[in-house]
Amino acid sequence: MKLDFELNGAPVTVEAPGSLSLLALLRDRLGLTGSKPGCEIGECGACSVLLDGEVVNACLTLAAQVHGRRLVTIEGIHAADGGPNDLQRALVTAGAVQCGYCTPGMVMAGEALLARTLTPSREAIRTAISGNLCRCTGYHQIVAAIEATAAQRAAREAGR
Amino acid sequence: MSDFQYVGKPADNVDGLAKAMGQAKYVGDYQVPGMLYAQVLRSPVPHARLVRLDVAPALRVPGVVAAITSDAFANHGLFGWPIKDAYVLAHEKVRYVGEAIAAVAAESVEAARAGLAAIELELDELPGVFDLTHALDADAPLVPLVSPTGRGNLADTLIVRNGEPGPLLAGCPVQLDESYWLHHQEHAYLETEGALALPQGDGGVTVYINSQSPFITRDNVAAVLGLPAERVRVIQPPVGGSFGGKDDIGYQSGGQVAALALQTGRPVRLTLTREESILASYKREAMQIRIELGAEGDGRLRAARVHMLADSGAYPSMTPLAAWRGTMHAAGPYRYDAVTVDTQVIYTNNGYSGAFRGFGNTEATAAIEQAVDELAVRLGRDPIDLRLQNCVRQGDRVMTGNTLQHAAGLADCLEWVREKSGWEARRAEYARQPAGRERRRGLGVACYFHGSSLGGEGADYATATMKIESDDSVTLTSGLTDYGQGSRTVFTLIAAEGLGVRPGRIRMLRPDTQTSIESGPTVASRSTLMGGNATRVAAQNLDRLLGWAAAQALGCAPAQVMRHGEQYIGPSEEPLSFELVTARARAMGLVLSAHGTWHMPHIDWHFETGTGVPYYAYVFGAQVADVEVDTRTGQTRVVQVWAAHDGGQVIFPQGAVGQMNGGVAQGLGYALLEEMTFQAGYPQSLNYDGYLIPTALDMPPVEGTFIESSFPEGPYGAKNMAEPLLIAAAPAIANAIFQATGRRQRSVPMTLEQVLLGHPLAAGAPREQCRVVTGVGPDAGEVH
């Protein structure tokens, strides 16, 4: 079927079987490999993407479901100059990136939270990333990076 | 505390931004023109003779290009170390559910799966060995094709002989004799195993693979292909976690894709699904450990006698070596008058086991630290006091009889966690909980020592290279690799420190058997110490060359050249930039490249007599866990953890903290959540829905510190992190659960059922689910 949707800010049209998973569409058809397969049953969150601003597991989403909607993948998260944004930098500064396989999904979960609030509690951050498994870090530095980014963005907004 | 420029100072992981932006390419992210997809037929049963295996029908399936069995390999693809009895694809028998039997390459994954279903497979099922404690019975079925010891399912025996504990134990007024069960653990790295092979024009093959040790992978792949080593090039892309888990399984998958690529002349990629990964890959070995301890009434430990059984499963893999490390640590970090340990490594049909973070010491510490806690109760002593009374310090003899040569921060670690956790007050408060309270708190402690690097396992060396490129960037290689633990950043910081340049000037090349120098395996938390020292030597060698050039340019002796940042300063205090010095060096005809090699000082462990020096140096640590147990459900929540680790100088602080938090997380999972159980050889969990690892909500706050005891032989004084940070969590939690409930667990994991009922619930065997994952078609697999 023909799918029209917004991908990382630009309109795209792709021809794909509607039963294809969104993860396969992104990785195998569109060459966007930042979203990672980890379990393909919606348990690990490594394939998290934003569909109309909500975090979804691309492995559990059918390609047909993105028709007419706004999709953001990790490839769509960056600063205006194409470099890393503040959250991505904060993750590295905090030491929150080890093997890095969960990191794109963590960025998506973090951005979804920060789109809702710039004053999340630590508990709210932990809950926001609780669908994203990490086997390396023990999560604390990831939480700290999201918290630091929230504070910076809040300060910037307050300064406007 | 240090006057280093870069070592021990905040730094960014050198691969961090690429990973955070989704740009890092893992092996499953590679798409190569003309690439074929491999799939592997796996055993649906735990033990069977291969009666008939015909892959020809697979070749008639549209899209299938090649199908191979063990016949495709030299010597049927036999590999393995220290016991060589594994195959790239099964030969004569299958010995565990999920064992690879045949491999197919096709134009699509779907075609390859259809190819698997068309393979004609006839298996004659054999009785299996599932009970570790009966695997050596005279009538037990034999798991290996040939017993390596001549004693049935006994794969290996390991001993410590340090005096005669028997008479001492008998004479001790306070004694303990208890057994502890440590069950399997799955690595559960977020990225599953994968390999991509590209045939080369010269008859060789290049393999991109997420294995830990590229050179060992190369040697194994070359051997099973019957090729000279130089015809196989192994490149390690970023690896999505390993924790010991991506060694042997990579030799298999690397061999499979390389053979298929050479046969088809096309690139071939294999990536495992999560279910396949859990079914096929090795686990942390299960162990049963019996500990006898004897102490004087004043708490002085006199003797220990330990018996360990290690379940290697169907193939020994690294279990003999992990069991050896467990054996060397089995009585814990204490002074004794006599210790013996007797360990048996045993074949079963419970999957197979191998390396996993902690490598036997995780299990050994989980047992001995519960035992010492039990002994403290019998002595009427505070658990930390008793440990401090007996713990090893510099100059003491450790349990294997060798003397601790270096500064040892174990007592400092225990003191730190005692103070920071408010130990006395909390312990006293929890001891006063009313008997009827349902949510009960407990505080527990555990400590550890952990031999640095390989020790008696084998030759211990590493090599690094550094080169100044024409743009004055510096390229760095190491034979040791980074699968997430941060060693590429550690090496970069050490190189920067040694050469006196900004870390940003240094580019660490990807591990590649054609460009880096063989340095042994990337295991045993040896990267910082071994690879770090090699990098330090390389940097100093390169620095010496630049020193000559700077001296000539400044008109002084090399010894008179001072450094300020990247600048070189002579006696008349005129500064020269790094670029001017490299230009002078080139004009002098100097080759701006250097390598550095470092060998661990020699030690000898005598395996036959159980005596000697198993490790040149050790790291130490202690953790306290505060738990709340719901006595109605058996659920345990870890409220907080305090952790102290003495690994010498910290090189990369954020990385070290990550090792600590991550170690606690994996230890917490091992302690409470992670049930990798086998029922009659069938694994009970095949994905994260059944195999639960800690989420962000399971992680307690961790207050930690690094006690940086002096270790002058290390790179800038460093020893190591990584593995040992995991091993204290489970026994600390077990001891805390004891304070909360008054009941000893003596079994890991301490799931709800275990804590509530004292035993795990027997689950139904999901044979059908396993069967689906193995690729055996509904009608194709004939099992008698």
Interface residues (C-beta under 8 A of the other chain):
Chain A: R27 D28 G31 T33 G34 S35 K36 P37 G38 C39 E40 I41 E43 C44 A46 T73 I74 E75 I77 H78 P84 Q88 R89 L91 V92 T93 A94 G95 A96 V97 Q98 C99 G100 Y101 C102 T103 P104 V107 I125 R126 T127 I129 S130 G131 N132 L133 C134 R135 C136 T137 G138 Y139 H140 Q141 I142 V143
Chain B: P10 D12 N13 D15 G16 L17 A18 K19 A20 M21 G22 Q23 A24 K25 Y26 G28 D29 Q31 H187 A188 Y189 L190 E191 T192 P238 V239 G240 G241 S242 F243 T271 T273 R274 Y483 G484 Q485 G486 P653 Q654 G655 V657 G658 M660 N661 G662 G663 V664 A665 Q666 N687 Y688 D689 I693 P694 T695 A696 L697 M699 P701 V702
